[in-house]
Structure formats: structure tokens, C-alpha cells
Amino acid sequence: MQKNMQIQVNGASQTLPENASLADLVALLELTGKRIAIEVNAEIVPRSQHSSTLLQADDQVEIVHAIGGG
């Protein structure tokens, strides 16, 4: 049986399976391919590390969308 964990995403509680990666969270939130920046516990995680960055219970994740304009 798979266990779940709670993390905070932009201040809101989110339930994920244990051993979920940052890429899993991005997919769950339907943000794959979007221009976003992500911090985990106040540390920016480069996009190239999203698949290898495993989330832990009680992690604080902040996701911001890049907005272009002129």
C-alpha cells in the first residue's frame, strides 16, 4: 500500500505519494511545459533537476509563473 505525504505548495496543503519528485508535482498540477520557476525550502531548483529532486513531507514549495510582456 502506497503511503502519502503532505507538502505546502504556494501556502496550500497538497497530498502526494511518498517518494514523489518535483517533476511528479509539476505533472500533477498540469504545469508541464509551462514557463515556471520552483523553489523547495527557499532553494531554487533548476528545471534540469526536477526529475531527480525528491520531495519530503512538510517541504515548502513555491511555484511562480514567468509572464512576458512589453
Gaussian input, Z-matrix of N, CA and C with variables (Angstrom, degrees):
# hf/3-21g

backbone

0 1
 N
 C     1     B1
 C     2     B2     1     A1
 N     3     B3     2     A2     1     D1
 C     4     B4     3     A3     2     D2
 C     5     B5     4     A4     3     D3
 N     6     B6     5     A5     4     D4
 C     7     B7     6     A6     5     D5
 C     8     B8     7     A7     6     D6
 N     9     B9     8     A8     7     D7
 C    10    B10     9     A9     8     D8
 C    11    B11    10    A10     9     D9
 N    12    B12    11    A11    10    D10
 C    13    B13    12    A12    11    D11
 C    14    B14    13    A13    12    D12
 N    15    B15    14    A14    13    D13
 C    16    B16    15    A15    14    D14
 C    17    B17    16    A16    15    D15
 N    18    B18    17    A17    16    D16
 C    19    B19    18    A18    17    D17
 C    20    B20    19    A19    18    D18
 N    21    B21    20    A20    19    D19
 C    22    B22    21    A21    20    D20
 C    23    B23    22    A22    21    D21
 N    24    B24    23    A23    22    D22
 C    25    B25    24    A24    23    D23
 C    26    B26    25    A25    24    D24
 N    27    B27    26    A26    25    D25
 C    28    B28    27    A27    26    D26
 C    29    B29    28    A28    27    D27
 N    30    B30    29    A29    28    D28
 C    31    B31    30    A30    29    D29
 C    32    B32    31    A31    30    D30
 N    33    B33    32    A32    31    D31
 C    34    B34    33    A33    32    D32
 C    35    B35    34    A34    33    D33
 N    36    B36    35    A35    34    D34
 C    37    B37    36    A36    35    D35
 C    38    B38    37    A37    36    D36
 N    39    B39    38    A38    37    D37
 C    40    B40    39    A39    38    D38
 C    41    B41    40    A40    39    D39
 N    42    B42    41    A41    40    D40
 C    43    B43    42    A42    41    D41
 C    44    B44    43    A43    42    D42
 N    45    B45    44    A44    43    D43
 C    46    B46    45    A45    44    D44
 C    47    B47    46    A46    45    D45
 N    48    B48    47    A47    46    D46
 C    49    B49    48    A48    47    D47
 C    50    B50    49    A49    48    D48
 N    51    B51    50    A50    49    D49
 C    52    B52    51    A51    50    D50
 C    53    B53    52    A52    51    D51
 N    54    B54    53    A53    52    D52
 C    55    B55    54    A54    53    D53
 C    56    B56    55    A55    54    D54
 N    57    B57    56    A56    55    D55
 C    58    B58    57    A57    56    D56
 C    59    B59    58    A58    57    D57
 N    60    B60    59    A59    58    D58
 C    61    B61    60    A60    59    D59
 C    62    B62    61    A61    60    D60
 N    63    B63    62    A62    61    D61
 C    64    B64    63    A63    62    D62
 C    65    B65    64    A64    63    D63
 N    66    B66    65    A65    64    D64
 C    67    B67    66    A66    65    D65
 C    68    B68    67    A67    66    D66
 N    69    B69    68    A68    67    D67
 C    70    B70    69    A69    68    D68
 C    71    B71    70    A70    69    D69
 N    72    B72    71    A71    70    D70
 C    73    B73    72    A72    71    D71
 C    74    B74    73    A73    72    D72
 N    75    B75    74    A74    73    D73
 C    76    B76    75    A75    74    D74
 C    77    B77    76    A76    75    D75
 N    78    B78    77    A77    76    D76
 C    79    B79    78    A78    77    D77
 C    80    B80    79    A79    78    D78
 N    81    B81    80    A80    79    D79
 C    82    B82    81    A81    80    D80
 C    83    B83    82    A82    81    D81
 N    84    B84    83    A83    82    D82
 C    85    B85    84    A84    83    D83
 C    86    B86    85    A85    84    D84
 N    87    B87    86    A86    85    D85
 C    88    B88    87    A87    86    D86
 C    89    B89    88    A88    87    D87
 N    90    B90    89    A89    88    D88
 C    91    B91    90    A90    89    D89
 C    92    B92    91    A91    90    D90
 N    93    B93    92    A92    91    D91
 C    94    B94    93    A93    92    D92
 C    95    B95    94    A94    93    D93
 N    96    B96    95    A95    94    D94
 C    97    B97    96    A96    95    D95
 C    98    B98    97    A97    96    D96
 N    99    B99    98    A98    97    D97
 C   100   B100    99    A99    98    D98
 C   101   B101   100   A100    99    D99
 N   102   B102   101   A101   100   D100
 C   103   B103   102   A102   101   D101
 C   104   B104   103   A103   102   D102
 N   105   B105   104   A104   103   D103
 C   106   B106   105   A105   104   D104
 C   107   B107   106   A106   105   D105
 N   108   B108   107   A107   106   D106
 C   109   B109   108   A108   107   D107
 C   110   B110   109   A109   108   D108
 N   111   B111   110   A110   109   D109
 C   112   B112   111   A111   110   D110
 C   113   B113   112   A112   111   D111
 N   114   B114   113   A113   112   D112
 C   115   B115   114   A114   113   D113
 C   116   B116   115   A115   114   D114
 N   117   B117   116   A116   115   D115
 C   118   B118   117   A117   116   D116
 C   119   B119   118   A118   117   D117
 N   120   B120   119   A119   118   D118
 C   121   B121   120   A120   119   D119
 C   122   B122   121   A121   120   D120
 N   123   B123   122   A122   121   D121
 C   124   B124   123   A123   122   D122
 C   125   B125   124   A124   123   D123
 N   126   B126   125   A125   124   D124
 C   127   B127   126   A126   125   D125
 C   128   B128   127   A127   126   D126
 N   129   B129   128   A128   127   D127
 C   130   B130   129   A129   128   D128
 C   131   B131   130   A130   129   D129
 N   132   B132   131   A131   130   D130
 C   133   B133   132   A132   131   D131
 C   134   B134   133   A133   132   D132
 N   135   B135   134   A134   133   D133
 C   136   B136   135   A135   134   D134
 C   137   B137   136   A136   135   D135
 N   138   B138   137   A137   136   D136
 C   139   B139   138   A138   137   D137
 C   140   B140   139   A139   138   D138
 N   141   B141   140   A140   139   D139
 C   142   B142   141   A141   140   D140
 C   143   B143   142   A142   141   D141
 N   144   B144   143   A143   142   D142
 C   145   B145   144   A144   143   D143
 C   146   B146   145   A145   144   D144
 N   147   B147   146   A146   145   D145
 C   148   B148   147   A147   146   D146
 C   149   B149   148   A148   147   D147
 N   150   B150   149   A149   148   D148
 C   151   B151   150   A150   149   D149
 C   152   B152   151   A151   150   D150
 N   153   B153   152   A152   151   D151
 C   154   B154   153   A153   152   D152
 C   155   B155   154   A154   153   D153
 N   156   B156   155   A155   154   D154
 C   157   B157   156   A156   155   D155
 C   158   B158   157   A157   156   D156
 N   159   B159   158   A158   157   D157
 C   160   B160   159   A159   158   D158
 C   161   B161   160   A160   159   D159
 N   162   B162   161   A161   160   D160
 C   163   B163   162   A162   161   D161
 C   164   B164   163   A163   162   D162
 N   165   B165   164   A164   163   D163
 C   166   B166   165   A165   164   D164
 C   167   B167   166   A166   165   D165
 N   168   B168   167   A167   166   D166
 C   169   B169   168   A168   167   D167
 C   170   B170   169   A169   168   D168
 N   171   B171   170   A170   169   D169
 C   172   B172   171   A171   170   D170
 C   173   B173   172   A172   171   D171
 N   174   B174   173   A173   172   D172
 C   175   B175   174   A174   173   D173
 C   176   B176   175   A175   174   D174
 N   177   B177   176   A176   175   D175
 C   178   B178   177   A177   176   D176
 C   179   B179   178   A178   177   D177
 N   180   B180   179   A179   178   D178
 C   181   B181   180   A180   179   D179
 C   182   B182   181   A181   180   D180
 N   183   B183   182   A182   181   D181
 C   184   B184   183   A183   182   D182
 C   185   B185   184   A184   183   D183
 N   186   B186   185   A185   184   D184
 C   187   B187   186   A186   185   D185
 C   188   B188   187   A187   186   D186
 N   189   B189   188   A188   187   D187
 C   190   B190   189   A189   188   D188
 C   191   B191   190   A190   189   D189
 N   192   B192   191   A191   190   D190
 C   193   B193   192   A192   191   D191
 C   194   B194   193   A193   192   D192
 N   195   B195   194   A194   193   D193
 C   196   B196   195   A195   194   D194
 C   197   B197   196   A196   195   D195
 N   198   B198   197   A197   196   D196
 C   199   B199   198   A198   197   D197
 C   200   B200   199   A199   198   D198
 N   201   B201   200   A200   199   D199
 C   202   B202   201   A201   200   D200
 C   203   B203   202   A202   201   D201
 N   204   B204   203   A203   202   D202
 C   205   B205   204   A204   203   D203
 C   206   B206   205   A205   204   D204
 N   207   B207   206   A206   205   D205
 C   208   B208   207   A207   206   D206
 C   209   B209   208   A208   207   D207

   B1=1.4534
   B2=1.5186
   B3=1.3263
   B4=1.4562
   B5=1.5204
   B6=1.3259
   B7=1.4549
   B8=1.5176
   B9=1.3162
   B10=1.4576
   B11=1.5135
   B12=1.3314
   B13=1.4535
   B14=1.5222
   B15=1.3022
   B16=1.4586
   B17=1.5243
   B18=1.3283
   B19=1.4546
   B20=1.5224
   B21=1.2973
   B22=1.4569
   B23=1.5231
   B24=1.3256
   B25=1.4588
   B26=1.5221
   B27=1.3206
   B28=1.4709
   B29=1.5283
   B30=1.3303
   B31=1.4588
   B32=1.5140
   B33=1.3192
   B34=1.4688
   B35=1.5223
   B36=1.3201
   B37=1.4533
   B38=1.5264
   B39=1.3303
   B40=1.4696
   B41=1.5200
   B42=1.3236
   B43=1.4606
   B44=1.5224
   B45=1.3308
   B46=1.4601
   B47=1.5195
   B48=1.3301
   B49=1.4670
   B50=1.5292
   B51=1.3381
   B52=1.4590
   B53=1.5189
   B54=1.3192
   B55=1.4621
   B56=1.5202
   B57=1.3321
   B58=1.4630
   B59=1.5252
   B60=1.3238
   B61=1.4600
   B62=1.5274
   B63=1.3135
   B64=1.4562
   B65=1.5355
   B66=1.3347
   B67=1.4729
   B68=1.5307
   B69=1.3300
   B70=1.4713
   B71=1.5281
   B72=1.3388
   B73=1.4680
   B74=1.5193
   B75=1.3257
   B76=1.4626
   B77=1.5303
   B78=1.3275
   B79=1.4650
   B80=1.5293
   B81=1.3304
   B82=1.4677
   B83=1.5335
   B84=1.3208
   B85=1.4650
   B86=1.5298
   B87=1.3334
   B88=1.4684
   B89=1.5229
   B90=1.3413
   B91=1.4639
   B92=1.5308
   B93=1.3333
   B94=1.4570
   B95=1.5248
   B96=1.3350
   B97=1.4560
   B98=1.5159
   B99=1.3205
   B100=1.4667
   B101=1.5233
   B102=1.3140
   B103=1.4601
   B104=1.5295
   B105=1.3245
   B106=1.4613
   B107=1.5244
   B108=1.3163
   B109=1.4660
   B110=1.5212
   B111=1.3419
   B112=1.4567
   B113=1.5188
   B114=1.3314
   B115=1.4649
   B116=1.5217
   B117=1.3210
   B118=1.4596
   B119=1.5195
   B120=1.3219
   B121=1.4710
   B122=1.5205
   B123=1.3393
   B124=1.4708
   B125=1.5200
   B126=1.3446
   B127=1.4627
   B128=1.5267
   B129=1.3322
   B130=1.4572
   B131=1.5243
   B132=1.3293
   B133=1.4633
   B134=1.5263
   B135=1.3387
   B136=1.4649
   B137=1.5304
   B138=1.3165
   B139=1.4669
   B140=1.5320
   B141=1.3223
   B142=1.4686
   B143=1.5255
   B144=1.3465
   B145=1.4585
   B146=1.5260
   B147=1.3217
   B148=1.4725
   B149=1.5219
   B150=1.3398
   B151=1.4676
   B152=1.5195
   B153=1.3179
   B154=1.4679
   B155=1.5240
   B156=1.3202
   B157=1.4706
   B158=1.5193
   B159=1.3321
   B160=1.4601
   B161=1.5127
   B162=1.3183
   B163=1.4615
   B164=1.5214
   B165=1.3273
   B166=1.4597
   B167=1.5251
   B168=1.3103
   B169=1.4667
   B170=1.5197
   B171=1.3221
   B172=1.4639
   B173=1.5199
   B174=1.3411
   B175=1.4641
   B176=1.5155
   B177=1.3164
   B178=1.4603
   B179=1.5230
   B180=1.3230
   B181=1.4603
   B182=1.5193
   B183=1.3261
   B184=1.4571
   B185=1.5171
   B186=1.3234
   B187=1.4613
   B188=1.5160
   B189=1.3419
   B190=1.4603
   B191=1.5142
   B192=1.3172
   B193=1.4601
   B194=1.5286
   B195=1.3251
   B196=1.4636
   B197=1.5214
   B198=1.3189
   B199=1.4561
   B200=1.5197
   B201=1.3079
   B202=1.4603
   B203=1.5141
   B204=1.2734
   B205=1.4686
   B206=1.5078
   B207=1.2753
   B208=1.4541
   B209=1.4895
   A1=108.39
   A2=115.46
   A3=120.51
   A4=110.49
   A5=114.91
   A6=120.35
   A7=109.07
   A8=115.19
   A9=121.59
   A10=109.98
   A11=115.24
   A12=121.60
   A13=108.26
   A14=115.37
   A15=122.19
   A16=108.82
   A17=115.58
   A18=121.55
   A19=107.20
   A20=117.73
   A21=122.68
   A22=108.08
   A23=116.86
   A24=122.30
   A25=107.51
   A26=115.65
   A27=121.24
   A28=110.88
   A29=116.01
   A30=122.08
   A31=115.19
   A32=118.67
   A33=121.67
   A34=109.66
   A35=115.67
   A36=120.94
   A37=110.15
   A38=115.59
   A39=122.15
   A40=108.02
   A41=117.49
   A42=122.55
   A43=109.13
   A44=115.26
   A45=121.98
   A46=108.90
   A47=117.02
   A48=119.15
   A49=109.23
   A50=116.52
   A51=119.49
   A52=108.53
   A53=116.84
   A54=124.26
   A55=113.47
   A56=117.87
   A57=120.64
   A58=108.97
   A59=114.74
   A60=119.74
   A61=109.80
   A62=114.44
   A63=119.53
   A64=109.95
   A65=117.02
   A66=121.15
   A67=110.58
   A68=117.44
   A69=120.94
   A70=110.31
   A71=116.08
   A72=120.50
   A73=110.11
   A74=117.48
   A75=121.32
   A76=110.28
   A77=117.33
   A78=121.02
   A79=111.26
   A80=116.52
   A81=120.92
   A82=111.14
   A83=116.15
   A84=121.25
   A85=112.27
   A86=116.04
   A87=122.70
   A88=111.93
   A89=115.30
   A90=121.29
   A91=112.36
   A92=116.95
   A93=120.41
   A94=109.64
   A95=116.30
   A96=121.50
   A97=114.50
   A98=117.77
   A99=121.50
   A100=109.79
   A101=115.84
   A102=121.06
   A103=108.39
   A104=114.62
   A105=120.71
   A106=109.43
   A107=114.09
   A108=121.72
   A109=106.01
   A110=115.80
   A111=119.68
   A112=110.44
   A113=114.64
   A114=122.38
   A115=108.09
   A116=116.24
   A117=121.86
   A118=106.14
   A119=115.84
   A120=122.03
   A121=110.91
   A122=115.67
   A123=124.90
   A124=114.09
   A125=118.03
   A126=121.85
   A127=108.43
   A128=116.98
   A129=120.48
   A130=109.55
   A131=116.05
   A132=121.40
   A133=107.59
   A134=117.60
   A135=119.93
   A136=111.33
   A137=116.02
   A138=121.64
   A139=111.04
   A140=116.75
   A141=120.67
   A142=112.37
   A143=117.49
   A144=121.11
   A145=113.18
   A146=118.24
   A147=120.29
   A148=112.00
   A149=118.06
   A150=120.78
   A151=112.55
   A152=116.79
   A153=120.52
   A154=113.61
   A155=117.47
   A156=121.00
   A157=109.42
   A158=116.39
   A159=120.86
   A160=109.88
   A161=115.23
   A162=120.84
   A163=109.83
   A164=114.88
   A165=122.47
   A166=108.74
   A167=116.29
   A168=120.78
   A169=109.43
   A170=115.96
   A171=125.27
   A172=114.31
   A173=118.65
   A174=119.16
   A175=109.75
   A176=115.47
   A177=123.02
   A178=107.44
   A179=116.84
   A180=121.89
   A181=108.47
   A182=115.51
   A183=121.72
   A184=107.39
   A185=116.36
   A186=121.85
   A187=107.37
   A188=115.34
   A189=119.69
   A190=108.52
   A191=115.54
   A192=122.36
   A193=108.28
   A194=115.93
   A195=120.73
   A196=108.05
   A197=115.66
   A198=120.71
   A199=108.08
   A200=115.71
   A201=120.42
   A202=110.51
   A203=114.42
   A204=118.10
   A205=109.17
   A206=114.30
   A207=116.51
   A208=110.63
   D1=132.78
   D2=-177.73
   D3=-81.87
   D4=135.61
   D5=178.00
   D6=-93.44
   D7=153.59
   D8=178.23
   D9=-112.33
   D10=162.87
   D11=176.20
   D12=-137.54
   D13=160.38
   D14=178.03
   D15=-108.04
   D16=135.34
   D17=171.01
   D18=-129.51
   D19=172.44
   D20=174.95
   D21=-111.53
   D22=127.38
   D23=177.40
   D24=-119.93
   D25=113.03
   D26=-176.96
   D27=50.44
   D28=39.58
   D29=175.52
   D30=86.66
   D31=-3.63
   D32=-179.37
   D33=-109.58
   D34=142.67
   D35=179.41
   D36=-69.66
   D37=137.44
   D38=179.18
   D39=-135.17
   D40=133.53
   D41=177.16
   D42=-97.76
   D43=130.04
   D44=177.83
   D45=-133.55
   D46=157.55
   D47=172.41
   D48=-67.38
   D49=148.31
   D50=174.09
   D51=-57.42
   D52=149.27
   D53=-179.73
   D54=68.76
   D55=19.44
   D56=175.54
   D57=-73.28
   D58=142.95
   D59=177.89
   D60=-94.28
   D61=168.96
   D62=175.96
   D63=-62.09
   D64=-36.10
   D65=176.59
   D66=-62.58
   D67=-37.16
   D68=176.92
   D69=-62.00
   D70=-42.73
   D71=179.30
   D72=-63.94
   D73=-44.75
   D74=179.06
   D75=-58.20
   D76=-44.03
   D77=178.59
   D78=-64.65
   D79=-43.46
   D80=179.96
   D81=-59.76
   D82=-38.07
   D83=-179.08
   D84=-85.49
   D85=4.76
   D86=178.92
   D87=57.03
   D88=44.19
   D89=-179.98
   D90=-112.14
   D91=6.43
   D92=-179.65
   D93=-58.59
   D94=130.52
   D95=179.09
   D96=84.28
   D97=-6.57
   D98=178.93
   D99=-81.41
   D100=156.78
   D101=176.43
   D102=-84.06
   D103=97.40
   D104=-177.53
   D105=-132.80
   D106=159.60
   D107=170.54
   D108=-124.86
   D109=142.72
   D110=-176.53
   D111=-129.70
   D112=134.64
   D113=171.28
   D114=-113.56
   D115=138.12
   D116=171.68
   D117=-119.74
   D118=118.39
   D119=-178.41
   D120=51.96
   D121=47.51
   D122=175.11
   D123=69.29
   D124=14.99
   D125=176.81
   D126=-117.25
   D127=124.07
   D128=177.90
   D129=-66.79
   D130=133.74
   D131=178.76
   D132=-110.39
   D133=116.30
   D134=178.15
   D135=-60.55
   D136=148.40
   D137=-179.54
   D138=-54.10
   D139=-35.33
   D140=-178.45
   D141=-65.03
   D142=-15.07
   D143=-179.10
   D144=-107.46
   D145=3.83
   D146=-177.98
   D147=-59.72
   D148=-41.08
   D149=-178.06
   D150=-70.13
   D151=-31.07
   D152=-176.51
   D153=-94.76
   D154=-4.16
   D155=179.99
   D156=-92.19
   D157=108.17
   D158=178.63
   D159=-87.75
   D160=135.98
   D161=179.14
   D162=-86.54
   D163=151.33
   D164=179.24
   D165=-119.81
   D166=156.31
   D167=176.18
   D168=-53.45
   D169=138.68
   D170=177.65
   D171=72.83
   D172=8.61
   D173=173.79
   D174=-60.01
   D175=148.71
   D176=176.09
   D177=-106.95
   D178=112.86
   D179=-177.55
   D180=-112.51
   D181=132.65
   D182=174.88
   D183=-120.02
   D184=127.62
   D185=179.10
   D186=-120.29
   D187=127.17
   D188=176.38
   D189=-122.16
   D190=143.70
   D191=179.13
   D192=-94.52
   D193=133.26
   D194=174.00
   D195=-78.11
   D196=128.83
   D197=-178.79
   D198=-120.00
   D199=122.51
   D200=178.45
   D201=-91.14
   D202=160.11
   D203=178.17
   D204=-178.63
   D205=-179.39
   D206=-179.10
   D207=-166.68

